Amino acid sequence: PCWCRSKGNSRRSSRRNSEVKGRSGAIQEKMRQAQAIAKQWQADGKDLSEVLQLKEELERLTREGKVKEVEALLDKVLKILGAK
């Protein structure tokens, strides 16, 4: 499963998630990048525990539609994952 996929399936959270994604192409790209790197880390057997903790916060912020906070947290996740 994807590290940043939300567990909640409610229409409300889906709508807010769409708003965050729809309002910023940069957020979408960062999410794709983080997903790809996390998937590779998982395949390589690397420890994703810190990233998974942040994933929960990311999901909450996304549900709440907090675009700036989502982007800042994605930047932190990408830094942890060593994205270039």
C-alpha positions as CSV (number, residue, x, y, z in Angstrom):
1,P,0.0,0.0,0.0
2,C,1.0,3.6,-0.6
3,W,2.6,5.4,2.3
4,C,0.4,8.5,1.9
5,R,-2.9,7.0,1.0
6,S,-5.6,8.0,3.5
7,K,-7.4,5.3,5.5
8,G,-10.6,7.3,5.6
9,N,-13.0,6.9,2.7
10,S,-15.5,9.6,3.6
11,R,-16.7,12.0,1.0
12,R,-15.7,14.9,3.1
13,S,-12.0,13.8,3.5
14,S,-11.9,13.0,-0.2
15,R,-13.2,16.4,-1.2
16,R,-10.7,18.2,1.0
17,N,-7.9,15.9,-0.2
18,S,-8.9,16.9,-3.8
19,E,-8.9,20.6,-2.8
20,V,-5.4,20.3,-1.5
21,K,-4.2,18.4,-4.6
22,G,-6.2,20.6,-7.0
23,R,-4.9,23.8,-5.7
24,S,-1.3,23.1,-6.0
25,G,0.6,21.2,-8.7
26,A,3.7,21.5,-6.5
27,I,1.9,19.5,-3.8
28,Q,0.9,16.8,-6.3
29,E,4.5,16.5,-7.5
30,K,5.9,16.3,-4.0
31,M,3.4,13.6,-3.1
32,R,4.4,11.6,-6.2
33,Q,8.0,12.0,-5.4
34,A,7.7,11.1,-1.8
35,Q,5.6,8.0,-2.7
36,A,8.2,6.8,-5.2
37,I,11.1,7.2,-2.9
38,A,9.2,5.6,0.1
39,K,8.3,2.7,-2.2
40,Q,12.0,2.3,-3.1
41,W,13.0,2.5,0.6
42,Q,10.4,-0.2,1.4
43,A,11.8,-2.4,-1.3
44,D,15.3,-1.8,0.0
45,G,14.3,-2.7,3.5
46,K,15.0,0.8,4.9
47,D,13.3,2.0,8.0
48,L,10.3,4.1,7.2
49,S,9.0,4.6,10.8
50,E,9.7,8.3,10.9
51,V,8.1,8.9,7.6
52,L,5.1,6.8,8.5
53,Q,4.6,8.9,11.6
54,L,4.6,12.0,9.5
55,K,2.2,10.3,7.1
56,E,-0.5,10.4,9.7
57,E,0.0,14.1,10.3
58,L,0.0,14.7,6.5
59,E,-3.3,12.8,6.2
60,R,-4.9,15.0,8.9
61,L,-3.7,18.2,7.4
62,T,-4.9,17.1,4.0
63,R,-8.3,16.3,5.4
64,E,-8.4,19.7,7.0
65,G,-7.5,21.4,3.7
66,K,-4.4,23.1,5.2
67,V,-2.4,23.6,2.0
68,K,0.6,25.5,3.3
69,E,1.0,23.0,6.2
70,V,0.7,20.0,3.8
71,E,3.4,21.4,1.5
72,A,5.7,22.2,4.5
73,L,5.3,18.7,5.8
74,L,5.9,17.2,2.4
75,D,9.1,19.2,2.2
76,K,10.2,17.7,5.6
77,V,9.3,14.2,4.4
78,L,11.3,14.7,1.2
79,K,14.3,15.9,3.2
80,I,14.1,12.8,5.4
81,L,13.9,10.6,2.3
82,G,16.9,12.4,0.8
83,A,15.1,13.7,-2.2
84,K,17.1,15.8,-4.6
